[in-house]
């Protein structure tokens, strides 16, 4: 076997926020919206924090059910809990 078939190829993770994409989406969806200069970074950070909380809660649900794999049901249940908490 060749070395490339036994070693998994990892995709490089981007370290920067997709600022151009976020600005373009804001302009298309809400052209009248005025954000401060770094408002798109705050939106990106909020999205990352939500995904992190979702992953932690999903993992907790999977461990609670003594399951080694996170299923769709674990993620849906975690999303309900997180969205209920974020409403205030």
ZIJO-V570051 format. One record per residue. N is the residue number from 1. RES is the residue in one letter. OMEGA is omega as a letter, one per 40 degrees, with the letter a starting at -180 (999 if undefined). NEAR is the number of other ideal C-beta (glycine too) atoms within 10 Angstrom. Layout:
N:RES:OMEGA:NEAR
N:RES:OMEGA:NEAR
This chain:
1:X:i:5
2:X:a:6
3:X:a:6
4:X:i:8
5:X:a:7
6:X:a:7
7:X:a:8
8:X:i:6
9:X:i:5
10:X:i:6
11:X:i:5
12:X:i:5
13:X:i:5
14:X:i:7
15:X:a:5
16:X:i:6
17:X:i:16
18:X:a:12
19:X:a:12
20:X:i:9
21:X:a:11
22:X:i:17
23:X:i:13
24:X:i:12
25:X:i:13
26:X:a:16
27:X:a:10
28:X:a:8
29:X:a:8
30:X:a:10
31:X:a:7
32:X:a:4
33:X:i:9
34:X:i:7
35:X:i:13
36:X:a:8
37:X:a:6
38:X:i:11
39:X:i:14
40:X:i:20
41:X:i:13
42:X:i:11
43:X:i:15
44:X:i:17
45:X:i:11
46:X:i:10
47:X:i:12
48:X:i:11
49:X:i:10
50:X:a:14
51:X:i:10
52:X:i:10
53:X:i:16
54:X:i:16
55:X:i:13
56:X:a:12
57:X:i:19
58:X:i:22
59:X:i:13
60:X:i:15
61:X:i:19
62:X:i:18
63:X:i:12
64:X:i:10
65:X:a:12
66:X:i:6
67:X:a:12
68:X:a:7
69:X:i:6
70:X:a:16
71:X:i:13
72:X:a:8
73:X:i:13
74:X:a:20
75:X:a:16
76:X:i:11
77:X:i:17
78:X:i:21
79:X:i:15
80:X:a:11
81:X:a:15
82:X:i:15
83:X:i:11
84:X:i:9
85:X:a:10
86:X:i:9
87:X:i:5
88:X:999:4
